[in-house]
Amino acid sequence: MKVETKVYLPADLAKALDQLSIRTRRPKSEIVRAALASFMSPDGAERTEAALLRRLDRMNKHMERLEREAQVGNEALAIFIRTWLGATPVVSAADEPATRALGQKRYGNFIQALNRRLSSGASLADQAFEPGGLGLDGEEPASR
């Protein structure tokens, strides 16, 4: 059994209800009934809280993964820089222009390779964590 009830709404809320009714093609009484049932439901707040907690847990796991990836990247870069500085010989003043030109050419090649990799969607970091992904065991990766 349904009982007719008259309520007074602020103009902006009444307009929003009208627009929602038109947009969803549902009667206003159905929308108000669902809203009241949700508002008055004793477990409505608990369901909302549970949904928020699930979302926060997913976000937390995502942040932890990003933090780990950044840490791995920073460590890899630090090891590379230390190795490069230890292995790079000092260049004489006479050889400096040729060395600088070669460095610029290599840097340009590096930027092109980086652009190709980013455009393809492939991730070296993802491959690094796959078994045999980078071929560091002396063998070529299976995907190549």
Phi and psi in radians as a Rosetta constraint file:
Dihedral C 1 N 2 CA 2 C 2 CIRCULARHARMONIC -1.900 0.35
Dihedral N 2 CA 2 C 2 N 3 CIRCULARHARMONIC 2.495 0.35
Dihedral C 2 N 3 CA 3 C 3 CIRCULARHARMONIC -2.068 0.35
Dihedral N 3 CA 3 C 3 N 4 CIRCULARHARMONIC 2.298 0.35
Dihedral C 3 N 4 CA 4 C 4 CIRCULARHARMONIC -1.355 0.35
Dihedral N 4 CA 4 C 4 N 5 CIRCULARHARMONIC 2.302 0.35
Dihedral C 4 N 5 CA 5 C 5 CIRCULARHARMONIC -2.291 0.35
Dihedral N 5 CA 5 C 5 N 6 CIRCULARHARMONIC 2.434 0.35
Dihedral C 5 N 6 CA 6 C 6 CIRCULARHARMONIC -1.911 0.35
Dihedral N 6 CA 6 C 6 N 7 CIRCULARHARMONIC 2.260 0.35
Dihedral C 6 N 7 CA 7 C 7 CIRCULARHARMONIC -2.241 0.35
Dihedral N 7 CA 7 C 7 N 8 CIRCULARHARMONIC 2.723 0.35
Dihedral C 7 N 8 CA 8 C 8 CIRCULARHARMONIC -1.876 0.35
Dihedral N 8 CA 8 C 8 N 9 CIRCULARHARMONIC 2.253 0.35
Dihedral C 8 N 9 CA 9 C 9 CIRCULARHARMONIC -2.091 0.35
Dihedral N 9 CA 9 C 9 N 10 CIRCULARHARMONIC 2.593 0.35
Dihedral C 9 N 10 CA 10 C 10 CIRCULARHARMONIC -1.082 0.35
Dihedral N 10 CA 10 C 10 N 11 CIRCULARHARMONIC 2.662 0.35
Dihedral C 10 N 11 CA 11 C 11 CIRCULARHARMONIC -0.994 0.35
Dihedral N 11 CA 11 C 11 N 12 CIRCULARHARMONIC -0.727 0.35
Dihedral C 11 N 12 CA 12 C 12 CIRCULARHARMONIC -1.177 0.35
Dihedral N 12 CA 12 C 12 N 13 CIRCULARHARMONIC -0.640 0.35
Dihedral C 12 N 13 CA 13 C 13 CIRCULARHARMONIC -1.230 0.35
Dihedral N 13 CA 13 C 13 N 14 CIRCULARHARMONIC -0.678 0.35
Dihedral C 13 N 14 CA 14 C 14 CIRCULARHARMONIC -1.122 0.35
Dihedral N 14 CA 14 C 14 N 15 CIRCULARHARMONIC -0.704 0.35
Dihedral C 14 N 15 CA 15 C 15 CIRCULARHARMONIC -1.140 0.35
Dihedral N 15 CA 15 C 15 N 16 CIRCULARHARMONIC -0.734 0.35
Dihedral C 15 N 16 CA 16 C 16 CIRCULARHARMONIC -1.109 0.35
Dihedral N 16 CA 16 C 16 N 17 CIRCULARHARMONIC -0.680 0.35
Dihedral C 16 N 17 CA 17 C 17 CIRCULARHARMONIC -1.130 0.35
Dihedral N 17 CA 17 C 17 N 18 CIRCULARHARMONIC -0.744 0.35
Dihedral C 17 N 18 CA 18 C 18 CIRCULARHARMONIC -1.058 0.35
Dihedral N 18 CA 18 C 18 N 19 CIRCULARHARMONIC -0.808 0.35
Dihedral C 18 N 19 CA 19 C 19 CIRCULARHARMONIC -1.137 0.35
Dihedral N 19 CA 19 C 19 N 20 CIRCULARHARMONIC -0.709 0.35
Dihedral C 19 N 20 CA 20 C 20 CIRCULARHARMONIC -1.123 0.35
Dihedral N 20 CA 20 C 20 N 21 CIRCULARHARMONIC -0.698 0.35
Dihedral C 20 N 21 CA 21 C 21 CIRCULARHARMONIC -1.082 0.35
Dihedral N 21 CA 21 C 21 N 22 CIRCULARHARMONIC -0.768 0.35
Dihedral C 21 N 22 CA 22 C 22 CIRCULARHARMONIC -1.175 0.35
Dihedral N 22 CA 22 C 22 N 23 CIRCULARHARMONIC -0.804 0.35
Dihedral C 22 N 23 CA 23 C 23 CIRCULARHARMONIC -1.123 0.35
Dihedral N 23 CA 23 C 23 N 24 CIRCULARHARMONIC -0.719 0.35
Dihedral C 23 N 24 CA 24 C 24 CIRCULARHARMONIC -1.606 0.35
Dihedral N 24 CA 24 C 24 N 25 CIRCULARHARMONIC -0.140 0.35
Dihedral C 24 N 25 CA 25 C 25 CIRCULARHARMONIC 0.998 0.35
Dihedral N 25 CA 25 C 25 N 26 CIRCULARHARMONIC 0.766 0.35
Dihedral C 25 N 26 CA 26 C 26 CIRCULARHARMONIC -2.191 0.35
Dihedral N 26 CA 26 C 26 N 27 CIRCULARHARMONIC 2.607 0.35
Dihedral C 26 N 27 CA 27 C 27 CIRCULARHARMONIC -1.143 0.35
Dihedral N 27 CA 27 C 27 N 28 CIRCULARHARMONIC 2.564 0.35
Dihedral C 27 N 28 CA 28 C 28 CIRCULARHARMONIC -1.052 0.35
Dihedral N 28 CA 28 C 28 N 29 CIRCULARHARMONIC -0.639 0.35
Dihedral C 28 N 29 CA 29 C 29 CIRCULARHARMONIC -1.107 0.35
Dihedral N 29 CA 29 C 29 N 30 CIRCULARHARMONIC -0.616 0.35
Dihedral C 29 N 30 CA 30 C 30 CIRCULARHARMONIC -1.176 0.35
Dihedral N 30 CA 30 C 30 N 31 CIRCULARHARMONIC -0.718 0.35
Dihedral C 30 N 31 CA 31 C 31 CIRCULARHARMONIC -1.124 0.35
Dihedral N 31 CA 31 C 31 N 32 CIRCULARHARMONIC -0.812 0.35
Dihedral C 31 N 32 CA 32 C 32 CIRCULARHARMONIC -1.136 0.35
Dihedral N 32 CA 32 C 32 N 33 CIRCULARHARMONIC -0.708 0.35
Dihedral C 32 N 33 CA 33 C 33 CIRCULARHARMONIC -1.043 0.35
Dihedral N 33 CA 33 C 33 N 34 CIRCULARHARMONIC -0.802 0.35
Dihedral C 33 N 34 CA 34 C 34 CIRCULARHARMONIC -1.144 0.35
Dihedral N 34 CA 34 C 34 N 35 CIRCULARHARMONIC -0.709 0.35
Dihedral C 34 N 35 CA 35 C 35 CIRCULARHARMONIC -1.142 0.35
Dihedral N 35 CA 35 C 35 N 36 CIRCULARHARMONIC -0.758 0.35
Dihedral C 35 N 36 CA 36 C 36 CIRCULARHARMONIC -1.133 0.35
Dihedral N 36 CA 36 C 36 N 37 CIRCULARHARMONIC -0.729 0.35
Dihedral C 36 N 37 CA 37 C 37 CIRCULARHARMONIC -1.093 0.35
Dihedral N 37 CA 37 C 37 N 38 CIRCULARHARMONIC -0.728 0.35
Dihedral C 37 N 38 CA 38 C 38 CIRCULARHARMONIC -1.162 0.35
Dihedral N 38 CA 38 C 38 N 39 CIRCULARHARMONIC -0.756 0.35
Dihedral C 38 N 39 CA 39 C 39 CIRCULARHARMONIC -1.125 0.35
Dihedral N 39 CA 39 C 39 N 40 CIRCULARHARMONIC -0.691 0.35
Dihedral C 39 N 40 CA 40 C 40 CIRCULARHARMONIC -1.563 0.35
Dihedral N 40 CA 40 C 40 N 41 CIRCULARHARMONIC -0.149 0.35
Dihedral C 40 N 41 CA 41 C 41 CIRCULARHARMONIC -1.184 0.35
Dihedral N 41 CA 41 C 41 N 42 CIRCULARHARMONIC 2.256 0.35
Dihedral C 41 N 42 CA 42 C 42 CIRCULARHARMONIC -1.150 0.35
Dihedral N 42 CA 42 C 42 N 43 CIRCULARHARMONIC -0.469 0.35
Dihedral C 42 N 43 CA 43 C 43 CIRCULARHARMONIC -1.736 0.35
Dihedral N 43 CA 43 C 43 N 44 CIRCULARHARMONIC 0.085 0.35
Dihedral C 43 N 44 CA 44 C 44 CIRCULARHARMONIC -1.050 0.35
Dihedral N 44 CA 44 C 44 N 45 CIRCULARHARMONIC -0.791 0.35
Dihedral C 44 N 45 CA 45 C 45 CIRCULARHARMONIC -1.149 0.35
Dihedral N 45 CA 45 C 45 N 46 CIRCULARHARMONIC -0.649 0.35
Dihedral C 45 N 46 CA 46 C 46 CIRCULARHARMONIC -1.164 0.35
Dihedral N 46 CA 46 C 46 N 47 CIRCULARHARMONIC -0.692 0.35
Dihedral C 46 N 47 CA 47 C 47 CIRCULARHARMONIC -1.134 0.35
Dihedral N 47 CA 47 C 47 N 48 CIRCULARHARMONIC -0.722 0.35
Dihedral C 47 N 48 CA 48 C 48 CIRCULARHARMONIC -1.094 0.35
Dihedral N 48 CA 48 C 48 N 49 CIRCULARHARMONIC -0.784 0.35
Dihedral C 48 N 49 CA 49 C 49 CIRCULARHARMONIC -1.089 0.35
Dihedral N 49 CA 49 C 49 N 50 CIRCULARHARMONIC -0.746 0.35
Dihedral C 49 N 50 CA 50 C 50 CIRCULARHARMONIC -1.100 0.35
Dihedral N 50 CA 50 C 50 N 51 CIRCULARHARMONIC -0.717 0.35
Dihedral C 50 N 51 CA 51 C 51 CIRCULARHARMONIC -1.128 0.35
Dihedral N 51 CA 51 C 51 N 52 CIRCULARHARMONIC -0.727 0.35
Dihedral C 51 N 52 CA 52 C 52 CIRCULARHARMONIC -1.131 0.35
Dihedral N 52 CA 52 C 52 N 53 CIRCULARHARMONIC -0.703 0.35
Dihedral C 52 N 53 CA 53 C 53 CIRCULARHARMONIC -1.127 0.35
Dihedral N 53 CA 53 C 53 N 54 CIRCULARHARMONIC -0.704 0.35
Dihedral C 53 N 54 CA 54 C 54 CIRCULARHARMONIC -1.076 0.35
Dihedral N 54 CA 54 C 54 N 55 CIRCULARHARMONIC -0.759 0.35
Dihedral C 54 N 55 CA 55 C 55 CIRCULARHARMONIC -1.119 0.35
Dihedral N 55 CA 55 C 55 N 56 CIRCULARHARMONIC -0.756 0.35
Dihedral C 55 N 56 CA 56 C 56 CIRCULARHARMONIC -1.117 0.35
Dihedral N 56 CA 56 C 56 N 57 CIRCULARHARMONIC -0.662 0.35
Dihedral C 56 N 57 CA 57 C 57 CIRCULARHARMONIC -1.087 0.35
Dihedral N 57 CA 57 C 57 N 58 CIRCULARHARMONIC -0.764 0.35
Dihedral C 57 N 58 CA 58 C 58 CIRCULARHARMONIC -1.091 0.35
Dihedral N 58 CA 58 C 58 N 59 CIRCULARHARMONIC -0.746 0.35
Dihedral C 58 N 59 CA 59 C 59 CIRCULARHARMONIC -1.125 0.35
Dihedral N 59 CA 59 C 59 N 60 CIRCULARHARMONIC -0.677 0.35
Dihedral C 59 N 60 CA 60 C 60 CIRCULARHARMONIC -1.125 0.35
Dihedral N 60 CA 60 C 60 N 61 CIRCULARHARMONIC -0.761 0.35
Dihedral C 60 N 61 CA 61 C 61 CIRCULARHARMONIC -1.098 0.35
Dihedral N 61 CA 61 C 61 N 62 CIRCULARHARMONIC -0.688 0.35
Dihedral C 61 N 62 CA 62 C 62 CIRCULARHARMONIC -1.118 0.35
Dihedral N 62 CA 62 C 62 N 63 CIRCULARHARMONIC -0.771 0.35
Dihedral C 62 N 63 CA 63 C 63 CIRCULARHARMONIC -1.111 0.35
Dihedral N 63 CA 63 C 63 N 64 CIRCULARHARMONIC -0.691 0.35
Dihedral C 63 N 64 CA 64 C 64 CIRCULARHARMONIC -1.103 0.35
Dihedral N 64 CA 64 C 64 N 65 CIRCULARHARMONIC -0.695 0.35
Dihedral C 64 N 65 CA 65 C 65 CIRCULARHARMONIC -1.141 0.35
Dihedral N 65 CA 65 C 65 N 66 CIRCULARHARMONIC -0.754 0.35
Dihedral C 65 N 66 CA 66 C 66 CIRCULARHARMONIC -1.106 0.35
Dihedral N 66 CA 66 C 66 N 67 CIRCULARHARMONIC -0.705 0.35
Dihedral C 66 N 67 CA 67 C 67 CIRCULARHARMONIC -1.096 0.35
Dihedral N 67 CA 67 C 67 N 68 CIRCULARHARMONIC -0.747 0.35
Dihedral C 67 N 68 CA 68 C 68 CIRCULARHARMONIC -1.123 0.35
Dihedral N 68 CA 68 C 68 N 69 CIRCULARHARMONIC -0.768 0.35
Dihedral C 68 N 69 CA 69 C 69 CIRCULARHARMONIC -1.093 0.35
Dihedral N 69 CA 69 C 69 N 70 CIRCULARHARMONIC -0.702 0.35
Dihedral C 69 N 70 CA 70 C 70 CIRCULARHARMONIC -1.132 0.35
Dihedral N 70 CA 70 C 70 N 71 CIRCULARHARMONIC -0.706 0.35
Dihedral C 70 N 71 CA 71 C 71 CIRCULARHARMONIC -1.104 0.35
Dihedral N 71 CA 71 C 71 N 72 CIRCULARHARMONIC -0.777 0.35
Dihedral C 71 N 72 CA 72 C 72 CIRCULARHARMONIC -1.092 0.35
Dihedral N 72 CA 72 C 72 N 73 CIRCULARHARMONIC -0.774 0.35
Dihedral C 72 N 73 CA 73 C 73 CIRCULARHARMONIC -1.084 0.35
Dihedral N 73 CA 73 C 73 N 74 CIRCULARHARMONIC -0.758 0.35
Dihedral C 73 N 74 CA 74 C 74 CIRCULARHARMONIC -1.109 0.35
Dihedral N 74 CA 74 C 74 N 75 CIRCULARHARMONIC -0.749 0.35
Dihedral C 74 N 75 CA 75 C 75 CIRCULARHARMONIC -1.132 0.35
Dihedral N 75 CA 75 C 75 N 76 CIRCULARHARMONIC -0.748 0.35
Dihedral C 75 N 76 CA 76 C 76 CIRCULARHARMONIC -1.087 0.35
Dihedral N 76 CA 76 C 76 N 77 CIRCULARHARMONIC -0.750 0.35
Dihedral C 76 N 77 CA 77 C 77 CIRCULARHARMONIC -1.115 0.35
Dihedral N 77 CA 77 C 77 N 78 CIRCULARHARMONIC -0.750 0.35
Dihedral C 77 N 78 CA 78 C 78 CIRCULARHARMONIC -1.081 0.35
Dihedral N 78 CA 78 C 78 N 79 CIRCULARHARMONIC -0.754 0.35
Dihedral C 78 N 79 CA 79 C 79 CIRCULARHARMONIC -1.129 0.35
Dihedral N 79 CA 79 C 79 N 80 CIRCULARHARMONIC -0.745 0.35
Dihedral C 79 N 80 CA 80 C 80 CIRCULARHARMONIC -1.066 0.35
Dihedral N 80 CA 80 C 80 N 81 CIRCULARHARMONIC -0.826 0.35
Dihedral C 80 N 81 CA 81 C 81 CIRCULARHARMONIC -1.091 0.35
Dihedral N 81 CA 81 C 81 N 82 CIRCULARHARMONIC -0.759 0.35
Dihedral C 81 N 82 CA 82 C 82 CIRCULARHARMONIC -1.080 0.35
Dihedral N 82 CA 82 C 82 N 83 CIRCULARHARMONIC -0.770 0.35
Dihedral C 82 N 83 CA 83 C 83 CIRCULARHARMONIC -1.145 0.35
Dihedral N 83 CA 83 C 83 N 84 CIRCULARHARMONIC -0.765 0.35
Dihedral C 83 N 84 CA 84 C 84 CIRCULARHARMONIC -1.111 0.35
Dihedral N 84 CA 84 C 84 N 85 CIRCULARHARMONIC -0.766 0.35
Dihedral C 84 N 85 CA 85 C 85 CIRCULARHARMONIC -1.121 0.35
Dihedral N 85 CA 85 C 85 N 86 CIRCULARHARMONIC -0.617 0.35
Dihedral C 85 N 86 CA 86 C 86 CIRCULARHARMONIC -1.317 0.35
Dihedral N 86 CA 86 C 86 N 87 CIRCULARHARMONIC -0.441 0.35
Dihedral C 86 N 87 CA 87 C 87 CIRCULARHARMONIC -1.749 0.35
Dihedral N 87 CA 87 C 87 N 88 CIRCULARHARMONIC -0.252 0.35
Dihedral C 87 N 88 CA 88 C 88 CIRCULARHARMONIC -1.473 0.35
Dihedral N 88 CA 88 C 88 N 89 CIRCULARHARMONIC 2.130 0.35
Dihedral C 88 N 89 CA 89 C 89 CIRCULARHARMONIC -1.293 0.35
Dihedral N 89 CA 89 C 89 N 90 CIRCULARHARMONIC 2.752 0.35
Dihedral C 89 N 90 CA 90 C 90 CIRCULARHARMONIC -1.266 0.35
Dihedral N 90 CA 90 C 90 N 91 CIRCULARHARMONIC 2.388 0.35
Dihedral C 90 N 91 CA 91 C 91 CIRCULARHARMONIC -1.700 0.35
Dihedral N 91 CA 91 C 91 N 92 CIRCULARHARMONIC 2.357 0.35
Dihedral C 91 N 92 CA 92 C 92 CIRCULARHARMONIC -1.266 0.35
Dihedral N 92 CA 92 C 92 N 93 CIRCULARHARMONIC 2.789 0.35
Dihedral C 92 N 93 CA 93 C 93 CIRCULARHARMONIC -1.080 0.35
Dihedral N 93 CA 93 C 93 N 94 CIRCULARHARMONIC -0.570 0.35
Dihedral C 93 N 94 CA 94 C 94 CIRCULARHARMONIC -1.221 0.35
Dihedral N 94 CA 94 C 94 N 95 CIRCULARHARMONIC -0.592 0.35
Dihedral C 94 N 95 CA 95 C 95 CIRCULARHARMONIC -1.552 0.35
Dihedral N 95 CA 95 C 95 N 96 CIRCULARHARMONIC -0.083 0.35
Dihedral C 95 N 96 CA 96 C 96 CIRCULARHARMONIC -1.069 0.35
Dihedral N 96 CA 96 C 96 N 97 CIRCULARHARMONIC -0.796 0.35
Dihedral C 96 N 97 CA 97 C 97 CIRCULARHARMONIC -1.052 0.35
Dihedral N 97 CA 97 C 97 N 98 CIRCULARHARMONIC -0.744 0.35
Dihedral C 97 N 98 CA 98 C 98 CIRCULARHARMONIC -1.168 0.35
Dihedral N 98 CA 98 C 98 N 99 CIRCULARHARMONIC -0.694 0.35
Dihedral C 98 N 99 CA 99 C 99 CIRCULARHARMONIC -1.151 0.35
Dihedral N 99 CA 99 C 99 N 100 CIRCULARHARMONIC -0.711 0.35
Dihedral C 99 N 100 CA 100 C 100 CIRCULARHARMONIC -1.111 0.35
Dihedral N 100 CA 100 C 100 N 101 CIRCULARHARMONIC -0.740 0.35
Dihedral C 100 N 101 CA 101 C 101 CIRCULARHARMONIC -1.109 0.35
Dihedral N 101 CA 101 C 101 N 102 CIRCULARHARMONIC -0.748 0.35
Dihedral C 101 N 102 CA 102 C 102 CIRCULARHARMONIC -1.108 0.35
Dihedral N 102 CA 102 C 102 N 103 CIRCULARHARMONIC -0.705 0.35
Dihedral C 102 N 103 CA 103 C 103 CIRCULARHARMONIC -1.086 0.35
Dihedral N 103 CA 103 C 103 N 104 CIRCULARHARMONIC -0.723 0.35
Dihedral C 103 N 104 CA 104 C 104 CIRCULARHARMONIC -1.135 0.35
Dihedral N 104 CA 104 C 104 N 105 CIRCULARHARMONIC -0.690 0.35
Dihedral C 104 N 105 CA 105 C 105 CIRCULARHARMONIC -1.132 0.35
Dihedral N 105 CA 105 C 105 N 106 CIRCULARHARMONIC -0.774 0.35
Dihedral C 105 N 106 CA 106 C 106 CIRCULARHARMONIC -1.125 0.35
Dihedral N 106 CA 106 C 106 N 107 CIRCULARHARMONIC -0.680 0.35
Dihedral C 106 N 107 CA 107 C 107 CIRCULARHARMONIC -1.111 0.35
Dihedral N 107 CA 107 C 107 N 108 CIRCULARHARMONIC -0.736 0.35
Dihedral C 107 N 108 CA 108 C 108 CIRCULARHARMONIC -1.055 0.35
Dihedral N 108 CA 108 C 108 N 109 CIRCULARHARMONIC -0.726 0.35
Dihedral C 108 N 109 CA 109 C 109 CIRCULARHARMONIC -1.111 0.35
Dihedral N 109 CA 109 C 109 N 110 CIRCULARHARMONIC -0.686 0.35
Dihedral C 109 N 110 CA 110 C 110 CIRCULARHARMONIC -1.087 0.35
Dihedral N 110 CA 110 C 110 N 111 CIRCULARHARMONIC -0.794 0.35
Dihedral C 110 N 111 CA 111 C 111 CIRCULARHARMONIC -1.102 0.35
Dihedral N 111 CA 111 C 111 N 112 CIRCULARHARMONIC -0.708 0.35
Dihedral C 111 N 112 CA 112 C 112 CIRCULARHARMONIC -1.112 0.35
Dihedral N 112 CA 112 C 112 N 113 CIRCULARHARMONIC -0.772 0.35
Dihedral C 112 N 113 CA 113 C 113 CIRCULARHARMONIC -1.104 0.35
Dihedral N 113 CA 113 C 113 N 114 CIRCULARHARMONIC -0.720 0.35
Dihedral C 113 N 114 CA 114 C 114 CIRCULARHARMONIC -1.084 0.35
Dihedral N 114 CA 114 C 114 N 115 CIRCULARHARMONIC -0.770 0.35
Dihedral C 114 N 115 CA 115 C 115 CIRCULARHARMONIC -1.075 0.35
Dihedral N 115 CA 115 C 115 N 116 CIRCULARHARMONIC -0.759 0.35
Dihedral C 115 N 116 CA 116 C 116 CIRCULARHARMONIC -1.083 0.35
Dihedral N 116 CA 116 C 116 N 117 CIRCULARHARMONIC -0.758 0.35
Dihedral C 116 N 117 CA 117 C 117 CIRCULARHARMONIC -1.147 0.35
Dihedral N 117 CA 117 C 117 N 118 CIRCULARHARMONIC -0.779 0.35
Dihedral C 117 N 118 CA 118 C 118 CIRCULARHARMONIC -1.163 0.35
Dihedral N 118 CA 118 C 118 N 119 CIRCULARHARMONIC -0.635 0.35
Dihedral C 118 N 119 CA 119 C 119 CIRCULARHARMONIC -1.179 0.35
Dihedral N 119 CA 119 C 119 N 120 CIRCULARHARMONIC -0.559 0.35
Dihedral C 119 N 120 CA 120 C 120 CIRCULARHARMONIC -1.377 0.35
Dihedral N 120 CA 120 C 120 N 121 CIRCULARHARMONIC -0.291 0.35
Dihedral C 120 N 121 CA 121 C 121 CIRCULARHARMONIC 1.479 0.35
Dihedral N 121 CA 121 C 121 N 122 CIRCULARHARMONIC -0.049 0.35
Dihedral C 121 N 122 CA 122 C 122 CIRCULARHARMONIC -1.270 0.35
Dihedral N 122 CA 122 C 122 N 123 CIRCULARHARMONIC 2.567 0.35
Dihedral C 122 N 123 CA 123 C 123 CIRCULARHARMONIC -2.211 0.35
Dihedral N 123 CA 123 C 123 N 124 CIRCULARHARMONIC 2.062 0.35
Dihedral C 123 N 124 CA 124 C 124 CIRCULARHARMONIC -1.118 0.35
Dihedral N 124 CA 124 C 124 N 125 CIRCULARHARMONIC -0.599 0.35
Dihedral C 124 N 125 CA 125 C 125 CIRCULARHARMONIC -1.103 0.35
Dihedral N 125 CA 125 C 125 N 126 CIRCULARHARMONIC -0.714 0.35
Dihedral C 125 N 126 CA 126 C 126 CIRCULARHARMONIC -1.130 0.35
Dihedral N 126 CA 126 C 126 N 127 CIRCULARHARMONIC -0.720 0.35
Dihedral C 126 N 127 CA 127 C 127 CIRCULARHARMONIC -1.130 0.35
Dihedral N 127 CA 127 C 127 N 128 CIRCULARHARMONIC -0.571 0.35
Dihedral C 127 N 128 CA 128 C 128 CIRCULARHARMONIC -1.082 0.35
Dihedral N 128 CA 128 C 128 N 129 CIRCULARHARMONIC -0.519 0.35
Dihedral C 128 N 129 CA 129 C 129 CIRCULARHARMONIC -1.656 0.35
Dihedral N 129 CA 129 C 129 N 130 CIRCULARHARMONIC -0.037 0.35
Dihedral C 129 N 130 CA 130 C 130 CIRCULARHARMONIC -1.465 0.35
Dihedral N 130 CA 130 C 130 N 131 CIRCULARHARMONIC 2.534 0.35
Dihedral C 130 N 131 CA 131 C 131 CIRCULARHARMONIC -1.050 0.35
Dihedral N 131 CA 131 C 131 N 132 CIRCULARHARMONIC 2.125 0.35
Dihedral C 131 N 132 CA 132 C 132 CIRCULARHARMONIC 1.196 0.35
Dihedral N 132 CA 132 C 132 N 133 CIRCULARHARMONIC 0.268 0.35
Dihedral C 132 N 133 CA 133 C 133 CIRCULARHARMONIC -1.117 0.35
Dihedral N 133 CA 133 C 133 N 134 CIRCULARHARMONIC -0.630 0.35
Dihedral C 133 N 134 CA 134 C 134 CIRCULARHARMONIC -1.786 0.35
Dihedral N 134 CA 134 C 134 N 135 CIRCULARHARMONIC -0.040 0.35
Dihedral C 134 N 135 CA 135 C 135 CIRCULARHARMONIC 1.242 0.35
Dihedral N 135 CA 135 C 135 N 136 CIRCULARHARMONIC 0.469 0.35
Dihedral C 135 N 136 CA 136 C 136 CIRCULARHARMONIC -1.292 0.35
Dihedral N 136 CA 136 C 136 N 137 CIRCULARHARMONIC -0.197 0.35
Dihedral C 136 N 137 CA 137 C 137 CIRCULARHARMONIC -1.514 0.35
Dihedral N 137 CA 137 C 137 N 138 CIRCULARHARMONIC 0.181 0.35
Dihedral C 137 N 138 CA 138 C 138 CIRCULARHARMONIC 1.706 0.35
Dihedral N 138 CA 138 C 138 N 139 CIRCULARHARMONIC -0.142 0.35
Dihedral C 138 N 139 CA 139 C 139 CIRCULARHARMONIC -1.931 0.35
Dihedral N 139 CA 139 C 139 N 140 CIRCULARHARMONIC 2.680 0.35
Dihedral C 139 N 140 CA 140 C 140 CIRCULARHARMONIC -1.220 0.35
Dihedral N 140 CA 140 C 140 N 141 CIRCULARHARMONIC 2.538 0.35
Dihedral C 140 N 141 CA 141 C 141 CIRCULARHARMONIC -1.072 0.35
Dihedral N 141 CA 141 C 141 N 142 CIRCULARHARMONIC 2.631 0.35
Dihedral C 141 N 142 CA 142 C 142 CIRCULARHARMONIC -1.144 0.35
Dihedral N 142 CA 142 C 142 N 143 CIRCULARHARMONIC -0.476 0.35
Dihedral C 142 N 143 CA 143 C 143 CIRCULARHARMONIC -1.362 0.35
Dihedral N 143 CA 143 C 143 N 144 CIRCULARHARMONIC -0.147 0.35
